[in-house]
Amino acid sequence: MENLSAGDTAWVLTATALVLVMTPALAFFYGGMVRKKNALSTLNLSFIIMALLSIQWVLYGFTLAFGPNIGGFIGGLDYLGFAGVGAEPNGDYAATIPFLLFATFQMMFAVITPALITGSFVERVRFLPFLVFTVLWATLVYDPVAHWVWAVGGFLRNMGALDFAGGTVVHITAGFSALAFAMVIGARRGFGKAAMEPHNIPYTVLGAGLLWMGWFGFNAGSALGANPAAVNALVTTNTAAAASALIWMILSWRDGKPSVLGIVTGAVVGLVAITPGAGYVTPIGAIAIGAIAAPISYYAIRLRQKRNLDESLDVWACHGMGGLWGAIATGLFATTAVNAAGFDGLFYGNPQQLVTQVVAAAITIVFAFGLTFIITKALDATLRLRVSQNAEEVGLDLSEHGERAYT
């Protein structure tokens, strides 16, 4: 194990913990935006995924995503149950850290991605079909797309698509899957008529702050070492979040008063948008990416509202559209001056990279949206996705879990 680096290992261990914390942070981010009768239910949707997907990933998720390539579309079963995934580095994925650490770091991405989707169906989903959906979606959507983009031999990777930390694999898949799920499950009863105000915006602010911190592990950890790429990713991550938060503040100010909920939402959108390009773009590029991401998501929310679609916590607008912009922006702002392992984008003389990014994003959108629509339709027909009218009126904390968030 002469290639094993203690410094790289220590950093990726830390980054792994940071990414795991993002899932309970997301729980608070979402939990504060629902009505208090659904607070525990919403928190739990994220928390239980940490348990459910951790087991799925060890048993077979990792090998489907990163096992030996089969036709560019899926991994083989060589790593079933983490077999052969040990302390030795792996030349393809983990040159200076234990292969087991790489697999565990990637587990945290597999955990948070379906948790993002939960924002689309809060306050009305039955717990059992939700659990079944999560396992099916991770197996049929997330694991294949992760293989396409990140695995050796994956067809989008071979095509030259860049995704440093998951703009396509995580945010596009989650955002457009959330849109499909919301279309199938339908709106909350009283949507557009009754007030459905956030019950605890401080929870959401806390969640956003922890997400911002955890995103340093998400993006800078994806360099898989304590190296210049990690430093660049950390700086661009912080810069894009800051730019997007400021622009969102200005947008909400123009419409009345600067919204605290809007400011923290803008920060998260900036974090989403920089994710695919964090290790490939300059800090100035990150300012542009974050600043443009804010109005894209802001007006996507307006469009969703005009269409009277109850995609409750705007996963599509923030993660789907933010991730799409980030993937495209990587094709504009990427430069080999930052990372020689990447490619130059359009603004650095390579228009083909923009084309590649758009094609990869489009393929992912069609696949994730289409397959999620089919999965949710099938589950609705067999297990019934929605709670009953009475259960929805009482609130899911009591009707699904028999507990109250507040006494």
Secondary structure, DSSP 8 states (H G I E B T S, - for coil): -TT--HHHHHHHHHHHHHHHHHHHHHHHHHHTTS-GGGHHHHHHHHHHHHHHHHHHIIIIIHHHHHSSEETTTEE-STTGGGTT-SSS-BTTTBSSS-HHHHHHHHHHHHHHHHHHHGGGSTTTB-HHHHHHHHHHHIIIIIHHHHHHHHSTT-HHHHHT---SSSIIIIIIHHHHHHHHHHHHH---TTTTTS----S-HHHHHHHHHHHHHHHHHHHHGGG-SSSHHHHHHHHHHHHHHHHHHHHHHHHHHHTSS--HHHHHHHHHHHHHHHGGGTTTS-HHHHHHHHHHHHHHHHHHHHHHHHTT---TT-HIIIIIHHHHHHHHHHHHH--TTT-TTS---GGGT-HHHHHHHHHHHHHHHHHHHHHHHHHHHHHHHHT-SB--HHHHHH-HHHHHHS--S--
